[in-house]
Amino acid sequence: MDKLMAILTDIRPDLDFEKQNKLIDDGVLDSFDIISIVSEVNAAFDIGINVADLLPENFNSAEAIWNLIERYNA
């Protein structure tokens, strides 16, 4: 989770990802942020997030993103 938090903070240092739980629903992250996150997460965790997983519920919080990563690593 620390690696993910570092990625998120690098992309959006202005946000507190530990407290935000509606990043998509509240319009905090835009499409460019999501593309950046997916690209960095894919590289850092050696996964390939599928287009079918680009759903708001998978990116609304750091925990949701972490759960997505764990599903790919299972």
Secondary structure, 3 states (H helix, E strand, C coil): CHHHHHHHHHHCCCCCCCCCCCCCCCCCCCHHHHHHHHHHHHHHHCCCCCHHHCCHHHCCCHHHHHHHHHHHHC
